[in-house]
Amino acid sequence: MLTQKTKDIVKATAPVLAEHGNAIIQRFYTRLFEVQPELRNVFNIAHQKQGQQQEALARAVYAYAANIEDPQSLTAVLKNIANKHASLGVRPEQYPIVGEHLLAAIREVLGDAATDEIISAWAQAYGSLADILMGMESELAERTVSEAGGWNGWRPFVVREKRVESDVITSFVLEPADGGPVVNFEPGQYTGVAVQVPSLGLRQIRQYSLSDSPNGRTYRISVKRESGNATQPPGYVSNLLHDHVNVGDAIQLAAPYGTFYIDVNATTPIVLISGGIGLTPMVSMLKRALQDPTRRVVFVHGARNSAVQAMKTRLREAAAQHPNFRVMVFYNEPLARDVQGTDFDYPGLVDVNLIAREIRLPDADYYICGPVPFMRMQHDALNNLGISEEKIHYEVFGPDLFAE
């Protein structure tokens, strides 16, 4: 239990750490990888190079400090981090290592301003946070192992099917190499995928949503090729999967985790709103929800055009077969061959105001997945339609302390 004096010191010094946050985190990672180079296999090197990991950790530290009087307000955030850590195989013994180098980096960057009293207070605060996360992660691991087909750590899977879904998205059906069952998952959860990246000389881990409903035998992931641009390099793992991982090849998987999923026991309507590759968890949710023919489901998706939209034929077929299912697609850059009313329903970006009558349903829950700007826009638009905050759920795949 943190004393009030410790909390006061952490709150008082949080703005100083925020001001020097990037410098502290840069120094932290330099120290950490010099002493523990094997941890480069856990962290996302692409996000390291782009500075995303550093920025995310600085924000996380400041958020914790700002809420230190009421850590329960961060429960949802901490559950999300704990699930990501479990998927990455983060181990309890790594927390003291991270804490040691984080505190050393604070002292090095702040110099004499980082008194022993301040460092001691932050050490206690970090220890308290680590205990919370380790407790959550231990519960997740125990629960997963106790279920049929469950496991901890990394398990070898073999690619049984590789299917091109669009110009940029490919699906992989994966089966355990040992032929055993796989643990069920909640529709919307993800799995960690670990592969060796020769160009880096490192193992890298990425988390991909499971894009099929549970079947006890296999998992399916649908991966977007990250081609890169002027400011972002090509994705190390997505390109390796697309170009070099084929049927019969083996990769390592973590058990499914994640806090973004539908309530499969509910009968109230659900509205699924996705942009780009954000449709992958939605497809899993959709397939499971359609097992209840009375449940009303609306699927709203935004893509550039038919060349990059995945699973478009299967979505239209499902809508034709299920009277309570409606699909609406937006193309913001339709091709000359794309026909409105057949390939897509509306030109432009997803605009929930255009379809308010179809999606404003009694007692409905709304699930959003896609790029962060897309999710912010949809979240705010739903609020403006009068949808309450507790009815809006979203998934953010981004960097945190260890994660993608």
N, C-alpha and C positions, 0 to 999 in steps of 0.2 A: 504494500500500500504506500503510495507516494504521500509525503508530508505536504502540508500547505506551503511551507517554505520552498520546497523543491518545485511545486507547481508554479509559484510566483516567479521564481528565477527563470524557469523555462518560458513562461509567458512573456516576461520582460525582455528576454534575450532573443526571442523568436524573430522580431523584425530585423535584428542585426544579422542573424543567420540567413534570413530571406534575402537581404541586400547582397550578401556575399555567397548566396546559395550555389550558383554555377561554379564559382572558383572552388568552393569546398568540395562539391561533388566530383569535379574534375580531379582534384587531388586525391580524393577518396578512391576513385577507380584506379588511378595510377598506382597508388600504394597497394591496393588489394591485389591487382594482377601481377605486381612485382613479387609479392610474397606468396600468393596463392594462384599461380598461373592456370591451374586446372579449373578454376571457376570461370574462366573464359568459355568453357564448354556449357555453362549454365546461362550466361548472359547473352542477350541478343547483340551480336557484334555490329550489325547494320545500324541499330538504334544507337549504339555507342558512337559510331562514326558521325552520325547525324546530330548528336547531342540530345536526342529525345529521351534517352534513359536518364541522363543527368538532370534534365529539366523536370522529369516526372518524380524523381527521388527528392529533389529540392522542394517541390510542391507538397509531396507526401509528408515530409518532415515538418514543414510549416503548418500544414493542416492538422497534424497530430498535436503540435504545440498549441495551436489556436483553440483546440477542443479538449485540452487536457483536464479541464474541470468536469467535463461531461463526456467521457470516452464512449458512453453508450450511443451517443449521436453518430458515432462512426461505425457502428456495428455492421451496417450493410456494406460499407466500403471495405472493412476488414474481412468480412466473409468472402467478398470477391477476391481480395488479395490472397487469402488462405487457400481458396480453390485453385488459383493460378499457381501458387507455390506447390501445392500437392501435385498438380499436373506436371510441374517442372522437376519434381523429385528433390525439392529443397529439403535439406536434412537439419535436424535440431542443432547439430554441432557447428553448422555454418553461421548461425546467428551471432555467437560471440566473436567470430572472426570478422564479420561485417561490422559489428559494433566497435570493436577495437580500432579498425581503420577509419571508421567514420568519425570517431571522437578525436583520433590523432589528426585527421584532416582539418577538423574544426580548430584545433589548437594551432596547427601550422599556419592556417590562413589568417586567423584573427590575432595571432601573436599574443602580446601581453594582455590584450583585452579578454582573452579566454583564461580567466582565473581558475584556480583549482576548484573553487566553489561552483563555478559555472559548469565546468567539465563534469564534476561529480553529479550535479543536478541532471544534466543531460544523459549521463550514464545510467542513472536510475530510471529516467523516463524511457530511454531505449530498452532497458531491461524489462520494464513493465509492458511495453508494446510487444517485445519479442515473446514474452510469456503468453500474452493473449493469442498471438498468431500461432505459436507452437501448440497451444492447447486446441485451437480450432483445427489445425492440420492433423494432429494426432487423432482427433475424433473422426475426421474425414477418412483417414487411412484405415482406421479400425472398422468403420462401417463398410468401406469398400471390400476389404478382405473377407469380412464375415458373410458377404452375399455370394450366391452361386456364380461361379465364373469370375470372381473378383481377384485382384492382385495388387501388390504394391511395387513401386519401381518400374522398371522397363521390361516389357514382354515382347518377344519377337513375333511379328506378323508377316504373312506372305501376301503379296498382291495377287488376287484372284481375277480381278477384272480392272481394266483401264479404259475409260470411256471419255471421249472428247465431247463436252457439252456445248461449247461455243468456241469462238476464236481465242478466248482467253481463259476459259475454265475447263478443267479436266477432273473427272471423278475417279476415285480409286476404291474398289471394294477389297477389304482387308480381312484375312482369316488367320487365327492363331496358328503359328507353326507347329504347336504341340497338338493341334486338332481338338483341343478342349473347348468348352463353352466360353462365352464372354458375358460379363456382367451387364445387366440391363442399365439403361440410362434414362434420364428425363429428357423429353423432346426439347431440344434447344441447347443441350450441353455440348462440350467440346472434348477432344482428346489431344494430348501432347504427342507430337511426332518428333523423334530424334534421328537425325541422319548425320553421317560424316560428310563434311564439305571439303573436298580436296584443295580447292583454291585458298582456303583459310588454314588448312591443317588442323581443323577443330571440329568437334561435334557441335551441331546447332539444333536448338529445339524451337519448334513453332507449334502454336495451338490452333487447330482447325475444328470448326463446328462439324458435328456428325449430321450428315444430310439425308439420313434415312431413318425410318422408325425402328425401334429395337426389335431384334429377332432372335437374340440369344446365341447366334453363330458367327456373324460377321459385323463389321462396321463399314460405313462408307463416309469418306471425306470428299469434298469438292473444292479444288484448289485453284485460285486465280493466279495466273502468271503475272508477277510484278516486273514489268519490263524496265521500269526506271524512267527518269527524265533528267533535265538539267540540274536539278537539285537533289535528286534521290537516286542512288544506284540501283541496279536490278536486284531483285530478291534472290538471295543465295539459295534458300531452300525451295521456294516455289519453282524456280527455273530448273533446279536439280530434279525435282519430282517430275516436272513436265518432260524434260529431255532425256533423263537417264534412268528413271525408275520405271520398270516394266513388269508385265505379268510374270510371276515366278520369283521376283526379287523380294528380299526381306528388308523390313524397316522395324524400328522399335516404337512401341506405343505405350503411353501411360493409360491408366484407367480413366473413364469419363469423369469430368468434374464441371462445375460451373453453376452459377446462381440464376441464370436467365433461362427460364423454361415455363411452359404452361402447366396449369393444374389439370391433369388428365381426368380427374374425378368430377370436375365442374361440368355443368351443362349450359352455362351462360355463353353468349356470343363472344367470339374473339376476332379482332381485326389485326392482321399481320401487315406491317408496312416496312418494306425493305428497299435498299438502293444498292445496285451492283451485286458484289459478292455477298452482301448482307442477306441475300435470300437463302443461304445454305441452312442456318438454323431454322428458318421459317418453313422450309420444305419438310424437315423432320416434325415440326409442330403440326403442320398441315396434315401429313399422312396419319399421325396419331389421332388428331381431332376428327378426321373424317371417318374413323372407326365407329363414331357415334353419329348415325345418320340424322338425328334430330338436332344436332348442335349447329348453330349458324356460324359460318366462317367467311370472312372477307379477306382476300389477299390482294394487297396493293403493292405494285413493284415498279421501280424506276430503273431504266437502263438507257444507254446511248441509242442502241438500235438492235435489230434482230441478230446481227453478227456476234454480239457479245452477250446477249441474254441467254442464260442457261435454262434448260428444262422447260422451255416455252411450250412445246407440244404437249408435254405431260400435264402442265398446269391447265391448258385448255381442255384436254381430255377429262381431267378430274372435274372441271366445272360442268362439263356436259353430262357427267355420270351422277353428280350429286346435286339435287335441287336446292339444298341449303348452302351451297358453296358458290361464291361470286369472286371472280378474278378481274382486276382492272390494272392495265399496264400503261405506263407513260414512257414515251421515247423522246428524249430531248434532242437527238440528232438522227432522225429516221433516215434510212437509206432510200434511194429511189424505188427499190423493189418492195419496201415496207408499206403495207396497205392498212390504213386506219380502219378499225372495225374487224380486222382479221389478225394482223400481227400485233397491233397495239390499239389502245382505246383513246388515248389522249396525247397530243403533242406537248412537248415541254417537260419541265421538271415536275416531280410529284407535287400536286397541289390538293391538299385535303379539302379545301373550300369548294373545289369543283365537284367533289363527290360526297359532300357533307351528308346528303340525304341517305346515301347508301351505308355510310360508316357510323353515323350517330345512332347507335343501337342501345336499347335499354340494358343496363347492367353489363355492358361489354367491357372486356379488357383489351388494351392496345399494346402491341409489342412492336418495337422499332429496332432495326439493325441496319447498319451501313456506315459510311464515312461520318466522322464526328460532325462536320457542318450540316450534313443531311439530317442527322438525328436531332440536332438542335432546332433546325427549321421545322421538322415535323412535330417535335415536342411542343414548341411554342404555338404552332398552328392548332394543335389539338387543345391546348389550354384555351386559346381564343375561341374555340368552338364550345367551350364549357365543359370539356372533359376534365375530371378531377385528377389531381396528381397521383393519387393512389391507384388509379386505373391505368396509368401509363408506365410501361416497363421497357427497358432498353439494355442493349449489350454494347460495351465499349471494349474493343480489342486494342489495347495500347500499353505502353511501357509503365511498369511500376518497379518496385525494389529489385525483383529478380526477373520479371516476366517480359513477355513479348513487347 
